[in-house]
Amino acid sequence: MTEPKYTQADLDAVSDNPEWTAADFAEAKPFAEAFPELAQSKRGPQRKPTKVSTTIRLSPDVLDRFKAGGPGWQSRIDDALRKAVGLG
């Protein structure tokens, strides 16, 4: 077994999520008590998905062109396909 290249001191220096102690657990409050407004909020009814997840193979240059437009590239592909089949 190889030795790690970092020490516990290294981990402690960069950790923003330290392990809880018994004192931390003793002082913890239930979510509903700590955040009553959030605990009382209700999510809306689940909506039926409007799209179906699938896998297709595309030419790299086609995919690169759509991704070059930034976020929303999958929706742009959907729009282009809808137009190509006469739905858009």
Backbone bond lengths (Angstrom), bond angles and torsions (degrees), N, CA, C in turn:
res aa  C-N    CA-C-N  psi(-1)  N-CA   C-N-CA  omega(-1)  CA-C   N-CA-C  phi
1 M - - - 1.453 - - 1.523 108.66 -
2 T 1.321 116.45 132.89 1.461 120.10 179.62 1.516 109.87 -85.04
3 E 1.303 114.60 146.36 1.463 120.90 179.14 1.529 109.20 -76.82
4 P 1.346 117.35 142.56 1.469 118.53 177.46 1.522 110.46 -63.16
5 K 1.326 115.80 151.52 1.459 121.15 -179.33 1.524 111.53 -89.37
6 Y 1.299 116.79 13.00 1.452 121.28 179.79 1.529 108.10 -137.43
7 T 1.304 114.84 157.36 1.465 120.58 -179.26 1.520 109.47 -106.77
8 Q 1.300 116.51 170.01 1.460 120.71 175.10 1.526 110.02 -61.61
9 A 1.322 116.94 -35.16 1.468 120.81 177.79 1.529 109.95 -62.69
10 D 1.350 116.91 -38.15 1.463 120.16 176.48 1.522 110.27 -61.55
11 L 1.326 116.39 -46.31 1.466 120.33 179.99 1.519 111.66 -62.43
12 D 1.330 115.65 -43.12 1.466 119.65 179.79 1.521 111.44 -62.48
13 A 1.320 116.83 -34.75 1.461 120.90 -177.35 1.522 112.42 -69.57
14 V 1.319 117.87 -28.66 1.461 120.14 -176.79 1.523 113.36 -109.46
15 S 1.301 118.27 -2.14 1.457 121.27 -175.67 1.519 111.42 -78.97
16 D 1.327 115.96 127.78 1.453 119.88 172.96 1.524 109.72 -108.94
17 N 1.316 116.16 11.19 1.454 122.02 179.65 1.528 108.96 -140.00
18 P 1.341 116.08 69.23 1.465 118.56 -176.25 1.531 111.84 -66.99
19 E 1.305 114.59 155.01 1.458 120.31 178.37 1.523 109.68 -64.48
20 W 1.336 116.16 138.38 1.457 120.52 -179.26 1.517 110.99 -72.86
21 T 1.326 114.10 144.77 1.466 120.76 175.28 1.524 108.23 -99.07
22 A 1.330 115.96 172.25 1.463 120.32 176.69 1.527 110.24 -59.84
23 A 1.328 117.36 -36.09 1.468 121.20 178.71 1.534 110.70 -65.65
24 D 1.334 117.49 -38.81 1.458 120.79 177.54 1.524 110.55 -61.35
25 F 1.335 116.75 -44.78 1.460 120.43 179.20 1.522 111.21 -64.81
26 A 1.325 117.25 -37.96 1.467 120.88 -179.33 1.526 111.40 -65.07
27 E 1.325 117.48 -31.72 1.467 121.55 -178.74 1.525 113.34 -90.00
28 A 1.320 117.85 -7.97 1.465 121.13 -176.48 1.523 111.27 -66.75
29 K 1.328 115.63 147.35 1.458 122.56 178.03 1.521 109.27 -116.58
30 P 1.319 117.81 150.32 1.464 119.76 175.19 1.532 109.90 -62.39
31 F 1.321 116.05 151.24 1.463 121.38 -178.63 1.520 111.53 -52.51
32 A 1.330 117.30 -46.55 1.471 121.12 -176.83 1.520 111.79 -62.37
33 E 1.314 117.16 -28.99 1.461 120.26 178.65 1.531 110.94 -81.38
34 A 1.312 116.97 -37.79 1.461 121.16 -178.64 1.528 112.12 -75.18
35 F 1.343 117.04 -34.80 1.461 121.98 -177.31 1.528 110.08 -134.40
36 P 1.329 118.15 69.70 1.469 119.98 -174.54 1.529 114.11 -60.53
37 E 1.351 117.81 -35.89 1.461 119.44 -178.83 1.527 110.87 -65.17
38 L 1.317 115.67 -42.57 1.457 119.70 179.74 1.525 111.23 -68.89
39 A 1.312 116.29 -37.78 1.462 120.11 -178.08 1.524 111.36 -65.79
40 Q 1.338 117.16 -29.45 1.462 120.28 -178.52 1.526 112.82 -87.05
41 S 1.318 116.50 -16.56 1.467 118.04 -179.01 1.529 109.24 -70.93
42 K 1.283 114.77 143.86 1.466 121.34 -178.64 1.517 109.04 -113.70
43 R 1.299 115.84 142.05 1.460 120.20 173.27 1.511 108.40 -76.80
44 G 1.305 115.15 151.85 1.452 120.29 176.91 1.512 111.05 -71.00
45 P 1.313 116.40 172.36 1.460 119.38 179.38 1.528 110.36 -63.32
46 Q 1.308 115.06 145.99 1.463 119.56 178.75 1.521 109.49 -66.04
47 R 1.311 115.01 131.83 1.460 119.13 178.08 1.521 109.37 -91.36
48 K 1.288 114.21 148.42 1.451 120.54 176.72 1.530 108.30 -69.60
49 P 1.332 118.05 133.03 1.460 118.49 178.62 1.524 111.09 -58.08
50 T 1.335 116.02 138.42 1.456 119.79 -179.32 1.522 111.47 -95.14
51 K 1.325 117.05 -9.62 1.459 121.15 179.66 1.524 109.08 -131.11
52 V 1.313 114.83 160.88 1.457 121.94 -179.06 1.521 108.52 -111.58
53 S 1.314 116.91 132.30 1.461 120.87 176.57 1.523 109.38 -75.94
54 T 1.325 115.62 133.34 1.462 120.68 179.71 1.525 109.16 -150.84
55 T 1.301 116.28 175.26 1.453 121.33 176.78 1.517 108.23 -125.56
56 I 1.331 116.47 130.80 1.462 120.56 174.56 1.525 107.91 -133.35
57 R 1.305 115.78 158.23 1.462 121.14 177.11 1.526 107.65 -103.97
58 L 1.333 115.11 128.82 1.464 121.11 179.67 1.522 109.15 -122.29
59 S 1.300 115.82 154.20 1.465 120.35 175.02 1.526 108.66 -64.36
60 P 1.331 116.99 140.33 1.473 119.56 -178.32 1.528 113.17 -55.50
61 D 1.337 117.30 -39.03 1.461 118.64 -178.57 1.524 111.99 -68.41
62 V 1.326 117.11 -33.49 1.472 120.72 177.07 1.522 109.25 -67.20
63 L 1.317 116.51 -47.28 1.460 120.38 179.97 1.529 110.80 -62.58
64 D 1.329 116.56 -43.06 1.467 119.89 178.67 1.525 111.47 -59.33
65 R 1.339 117.15 -39.94 1.460 121.11 -179.04 1.531 110.35 -63.56
66 F 1.339 117.29 -44.41 1.469 119.67 179.60 1.529 111.22 -68.45
67 K 1.332 117.39 -42.42 1.466 120.23 -179.43 1.519 112.22 -67.13
68 A 1.336 117.16 -27.33 1.466 120.89 179.79 1.522 111.14 -62.09
69 G 1.324 117.35 -23.02 1.461 121.47 178.74 1.518 113.47 -77.79
70 G 1.330 117.35 -1.85 1.464 121.33 177.66 1.514 112.55 88.03
71 P 1.334 116.00 -163.21 1.463 120.93 -178.31 1.531 111.44 -55.40
72 G 1.312 115.70 146.75 1.453 121.32 -178.97 1.515 112.77 96.19
73 W 1.337 116.61 8.40 1.467 119.48 -176.42 1.524 112.28 -62.43
74 Q 1.336 117.67 -33.35 1.461 119.25 179.28 1.529 110.89 -67.17
75 S 1.323 116.25 -39.54 1.464 119.88 177.21 1.520 111.03 -65.94
76 R 1.338 117.10 -36.55 1.461 119.90 177.64 1.530 111.10 -65.95
77 I 1.339 116.79 -37.23 1.469 119.40 175.71 1.526 109.09 -64.07
78 D 1.332 117.29 -43.21 1.463 121.30 178.81 1.528 110.18 -59.73
79 D 1.325 116.47 -44.80 1.476 120.55 179.06 1.532 110.94 -60.26
80 A 1.346 115.94 -44.95 1.463 119.32 -179.06 1.522 111.04 -64.16
81 L 1.316 117.73 -40.52 1.460 120.79 178.77 1.531 110.96 -67.30
82 R 1.321 117.63 -38.98 1.467 120.59 178.21 1.529 110.09 -61.62
83 K 1.345 116.95 -42.64 1.466 120.08 177.61 1.519 110.63 -64.66
84 A 1.339 116.58 -40.22 1.470 120.26 -177.23 1.529 112.48 -64.37
85 V 1.338 117.18 -29.83 1.468 119.45 -179.78 1.522 112.25 -101.16
86 G 1.331 116.38 8.50 1.468 120.53 175.06 1.510 115.02 82.77
87 L 1.319 117.74 23.96 1.471 120.34 179.26 1.530 112.47 -105.94
88 G 1.300 117.80 -3.03 1.450 118.45 -174.62 1.438 116.26 -129.14
